[in-house]
Amino acid sequence: MSDPLIIEPADTADSCVIWLHGLGADRYDFLPVAELLQQRLSRTRFVLPQAPTRAVTINGGWAMPSWYDILAMSPARAIDQDQLEQSAQTVIGLIESQRDAGIDPKRIILAGFSQGGAVVYHTAFLRWAGPLGGLVALSTYAPTFVPDLQLSKLQVSLPVLSLHGSRDDVVPSAMGRAAYDCLVANQVQAEWKDYPMGHEVVPEEIRDIGDWLALRLA
């Protein structure tokens, strides 16, 4: 696996956003977004990891950057659970690395687009037991959520921003909404926003993310 892309802020870092790209993209996909957000977050480091390249069943077995294999699209997406767990451990390793470098975990935020969002959902609510600063879920879903998540007090208190396109034909908005509704049902302080867009990121969404991050990190 390639080393993550690390974008240092203008000032000494005292916070960090770990941002996972989507299926078939790479660690440079959200570099322009990170650089734009750092104009407001002058002490926030961005860490952009790279998914391993591997065969993806639903894409005809073609090899591409993927956090986990998707075996089937319906009736519910069937995934390679072991690969998802490996990706979650990668994220945990990045959290621990930033913590060991002096960043308070309460000022570390996980973010992910599409498949990357599924990984950060799984990591934050099913695998990571320590504190975090928040989670940003973009155009994503939560394949491992169950109705009763058995969350710790730290997990219940984790602020979540869930963002989705109302015209998304790759990860339908209903899938994203189901993850959000599950969090709310488990008393998590989640916020939902949707936009008249497809499976993409738009400037209004980035502004909203910037506002949300600034409240927690600036």
C-alpha positions as CSV (number, residue, x, y, z in Angstrom):
1,M,0.0,0.0,0.0
2,S,1.3,3.5,-0.9
3,D,2.1,5.9,1.9
4,P,-0.7,8.4,2.7
5,L,-0.5,11.9,1.2
6,I,0.1,14.3,4.1
7,I,-0.8,18.0,3.6
8,E,0.7,20.1,6.3
9,P,-1.0,23.4,7.4
10,A,0.4,26.9,7.3
11,D,0.8,26.9,11.0
12,T,1.9,24.1,13.4
13,A,-0.7,21.4,13.3
14,D,-2.9,20.9,16.3
15,S,-5.6,18.9,14.6
16,C,-6.0,16.4,11.7
17,V,-8.6,15.2,9.2
18,I,-8.1,11.7,7.8
19,W,-9.9,11.6,4.5
20,L,-10.6,8.4,2.5
21,H,-11.3,8.5,-1.2
22,G,-13.9,6.4,-3.1
23,L,-13.7,3.3,-5.2
24,G,-11.4,3.6,-8.2
25,A,-10.0,7.0,-7.1
26,D,-6.6,7.6,-5.3
27,R,-5.0,9.6,-2.5
28,Y,-4.9,12.7,-4.7
29,D,-8.6,12.8,-5.4
30,F,-9.4,15.1,-2.5
31,L,-6.1,17.1,-2.5
32,P,-7.8,20.2,-4.0
33,V,-10.5,20.0,-1.3
34,A,-8.0,19.6,1.5
35,E,-6.0,22.6,0.2
36,L,-9.2,24.7,-0.1
37,L,-10.3,23.8,3.5
38,Q,-6.8,24.6,4.9
39,Q,-7.4,28.2,3.9
40,R,-9.8,28.3,6.8
41,L,-8.1,25.7,9.0
42,S,-4.6,26.9,9.3
43,R,-3.6,24.4,12.0
44,T,-5.2,21.3,10.5
45,R,-3.2,18.6,8.9
46,F,-4.9,16.5,6.2
47,V,-4.0,12.8,5.8
48,L,-5.1,11.2,2.5
49,P,-4.5,7.5,2.5
50,Q,-4.4,5.3,-0.6
51,A,-6.5,2.2,-0.9
52,P,-4.8,-1.0,-2.2
53,T,-5.2,-1.9,-5.8
54,R,-7.3,-5.1,-6.2
55,A,-9.9,-6.9,-8.3
56,V,-13.4,-5.6,-7.8
57,T,-16.1,-8.2,-8.6
58,I,-18.9,-5.9,-9.6
59,N,-16.6,-4.1,-12.0
60,G,-15.9,-7.3,-14.0
61,G,-12.9,-8.2,-11.8
62,W,-10.8,-5.2,-13.0
63,A,-8.1,-4.1,-10.5
64,M,-8.5,-0.7,-9.1
65,P,-7.9,1.2,-5.8
66,S,-10.5,-0.3,-3.5
67,W,-11.0,-0.4,0.3
68,Y,-12.8,-3.7,-0.1
69,D,-14.3,-5.9,-2.8
70,I,-18.0,-5.5,-3.6
71,L,-19.3,-8.9,-4.5
72,A,-22.9,-8.0,-5.5
73,M,-25.1,-4.9,-5.7
74,S,-28.4,-6.4,-4.7
75,P,-30.6,-7.2,-2.8
76,A,-28.1,-5.6,-0.4
77,R,-24.5,-4.9,-1.2
78,A,-22.4,-8.0,-0.5
79,I,-18.8,-7.0,0.5
80,D,-15.5,-8.7,1.5
81,Q,-15.7,-8.3,5.2
82,D,-12.1,-9.2,5.8
83,Q,-10.9,-6.5,3.4
84,L,-13.1,-4.0,5.2
85,E,-11.6,-5.0,8.5
86,Q,-8.1,-4.5,7.0
87,S,-9.0,-1.0,5.9
88,A,-10.5,-0.2,9.3
89,Q,-7.2,-1.3,10.9
90,T,-5.4,1.0,8.4
91,V,-7.5,3.9,9.6
92,I,-6.9,3.0,13.2
93,G,-3.1,3.0,12.5
94,L,-3.4,6.5,11.1
95,I,-5.3,7.7,14.1
96,E,-2.7,6.2,16.4
97,S,0.1,7.7,14.3
98,Q,-1.3,11.2,14.6
99,R,-1.9,10.7,18.3
100,D,1.6,9.6,18.8
101,A,2.8,12.7,16.9
102,G,1.1,14.9,19.4
103,I,-2.4,15.4,18.0
104,D,-5.2,15.0,20.6
105,P,-7.6,12.3,19.2
106,K,-10.5,14.6,20.2
107,R,-9.1,16.9,17.4
108,I,-8.9,14.1,14.8
109,I,-11.8,13.9,12.4
110,L,-12.5,11.0,10.0
111,A,-13.9,11.7,6.6
112,G,-14.7,9.5,3.6
113,F,-16.4,9.6,0.3
114,S,-18.5,6.6,-1.0
115,Q,-16.6,3.4,-0.2
116,G,-14.2,5.4,2.0
117,G,-17.1,6.7,4.0
118,A,-18.3,3.1,4.6
119,V,-14.8,2.4,6.1
120,V,-14.8,5.4,8.4
121,Y,-18.4,4.6,9.6
122,H,-17.3,1.0,10.4
123,T,-14.1,2.2,12.1
124,A,-15.6,4.9,14.2
125,F,-18.7,3.0,15.4
126,L,-17.6,-0.6,15.4
127,R,-13.8,-0.8,15.9
128,W,-12.2,2.4,17.4
129,A,-12.9,2.6,21.1
130,G,-11.1,5.9,21.9
131,P,-12.1,9.5,21.5
132,L,-12.5,11.3,18.1
133,G,-13.4,14.8,17.0
134,G,-16.1,13.8,14.5
135,L,-16.9,12.1,11.3
136,V,-17.9,13.4,7.8
137,A,-19.7,10.9,5.6
138,L,-20.0,11.9,1.9
139,S,-22.3,10.1,-0.5
140,T,-21.9,6.8,1.4
141,Y,-23.6,4.0,3.3
142,A,-23.0,1.8,6.3
143,P,-22.9,-1.9,5.2
144,T,-22.1,-3.1,8.7
145,F,-24.6,-1.2,10.8
146,V,-27.3,-3.1,12.7
147,P,-30.3,-1.6,14.4
148,D,-28.8,-1.8,17.9
149,L,-25.2,-0.7,17.6
150,Q,-24.2,-1.1,21.3
151,L,-22.3,2.2,21.3
152,S,-20.1,3.5,24.1
153,K,-20.6,7.0,25.6
154,L,-17.7,8.3,23.5
155,Q,-19.3,6.9,20.3
156,V,-22.7,8.3,21.1
157,S,-21.2,11.7,21.6
158,L,-19.3,11.7,18.3
159,P,-20.6,14.5,16.0
160,V,-21.4,13.2,12.5
161,L,-22.1,15.2,9.3
162,S,-23.8,13.0,6.7
163,L,-24.0,14.5,3.2
164,H,-25.6,13.0,0.1
165,G,-26.8,13.9,-3.4
166,S,-30.5,13.5,-4.0
167,R,-29.7,12.4,-7.6
168,D,-27.1,9.9,-6.7
169,D,-27.5,6.8,-8.9
170,V,-24.3,5.0,-7.6
171,V,-25.1,5.1,-3.8
172,P,-28.8,6.0,-3.7
173,S,-29.7,8.6,-1.1
174,A,-31.9,6.1,0.7
175,M,-28.7,4.1,1.6
176,G,-27.1,7.2,3.1
177,R,-30.2,8.1,4.9
178,A,-30.5,4.6,6.4
179,A,-27.1,5.0,7.9
180,Y,-28.0,8.4,9.3
181,D,-31.3,7.2,10.7
182,C,-29.5,4.3,12.4
183,L,-27.2,6.7,14.1
184,V,-30.0,8.9,15.3
185,A,-31.9,5.9,16.5
186,N,-28.9,5.1,18.6
187,Q,-28.8,8.6,20.1
188,V,-25.8,9.8,18.0
189,Q,-25.7,13.5,17.3
190,A,-25.8,13.2,13.6
191,E,-26.7,15.9,11.0
192,W,-28.1,15.3,7.5
193,K,-27.7,17.5,4.4
194,D,-28.6,16.7,0.9
195,Y,-27.9,18.5,-2.4
196,P,-29.3,18.4,-5.9
197,M,-26.3,16.4,-7.2
198,G,-25.3,13.0,-8.3
199,H,-22.4,10.9,-6.9
200,E,-20.0,13.8,-6.7
201,V,-18.9,16.7,-4.5
202,V,-20.1,20.3,-5.1
203,P,-18.8,23.7,-3.9
204,E,-21.8,24.3,-1.6
205,E,-21.1,21.0,0.1
206,I,-17.4,21.9,0.6
207,R,-18.5,25.2,2.1
208,D,-20.8,23.4,4.6
209,I,-18.0,20.9,5.5
210,G,-15.7,23.9,6.0
211,D,-18.2,25.5,8.4
212,W,-18.7,22.3,10.3
213,L,-14.9,21.6,10.6
214,A,-14.2,25.2,11.6
215,L,-16.7,24.9,14.6
216,R,-14.7,22.0,15.9
217,L,-11.1,22.7,14.9
218,A,-10.5,26.4,14.2
